[in-house]
Amino acid sequence: MSKSKSEEKAAYRSPVPLPTRPERPGGIGWPSPTPAPITPTEDVGKTLKQILERLDAIEKRLERIEQALMQRQPL
């Protein structure tokens, strides 16, 4: 009742050949990144300040959530 080797090999083959990736010309994997637009230093400072304010607000909300969970399920 054992299968022959050719039958075993045929059982493992995929019925449909898998598609291959097309080769890129020049062998380059990724295109070069585009440079970021030049922003004034003042705008960068304002943006960083806004990010810090938002992070502080998120941290405060997380602390409140943590306190509420600790009151519900003391360890």
MOURCOR-V796460 format. One record per residue. RES is the residue in one small letter. PHI is phi in degrees with one decimal (NA if undefined). PSI is psi in degrees with one decimal (NA if undefined). Layout:
RES_PHI_PSI, RES_PHI_PSI
//
This chain:
m_NA_6.3, s_-82.8_148.0, k_-83.4_153.7, s_-77.3_165.6, k_-63.4_-36.7, s_-67.5_-35.7, e_-68.4_-37.5, e_-66.3_-42.1, k_-64.6_-39.6, a_-65.8_-30.8, a_-69.4_-27.2, y_-90.8_-12.8, r_-76.0_144.8, s_-75.5_136.2, p_-66.2_-29.5, v_-118.0_128.6, p_-65.5_141.3, l_-73.8_140.8, p_-69.7_148.1, t_-102.4_154.2, r_-75.4_138.2, p_-71.7_142.7, e_-77.6_138.6, r_-84.0_144.4, p_-67.6_137.0, g_85.3_-7.1, g_69.8_20.2, i_-87.0_128.8, g_-77.9_-46.2, w_-127.6_147.0, p_-71.4_157.5, s_-69.0_143.6, p_-68.9_149.9, t_-84.9_142.8, p_-68.8_146.4, a_-72.9_148.4, p_-66.5_147.7, i_-77.2_124.1, t_-116.2_144.4, p_-63.3_151.9, t_-61.2_-33.7, e_-63.3_-41.9, d_-65.2_-38.2, v_-64.2_-42.2, g_-62.3_-42.1, k_-65.0_-41.9, t_-63.6_-44.7, l_-63.0_-38.2, k_-64.0_-42.3, q_-63.3_-40.9, i_-62.7_-44.2, l_-63.4_-39.1, e_-64.3_-42.0, r_-65.7_-40.1, l_-64.4_-38.9, d_-62.2_-43.2, a_-63.5_-40.8, i_-64.9_-41.7, e_-61.7_-41.5, k_-63.9_-42.3, r_-62.9_-41.6, l_-64.4_-37.4, e_-63.5_-41.7, r_-64.3_-40.2, i_-64.7_-42.7, e_-61.8_-42.8, q_-64.3_-40.8, a_-64.2_-39.4, l_-69.6_-35.1, m_-67.8_-33.3, q_-71.5_-32.3, r_-74.4_-45.8, q_-126.7_85.4, p_-68.5_141.4, l_-87.2_NA
//
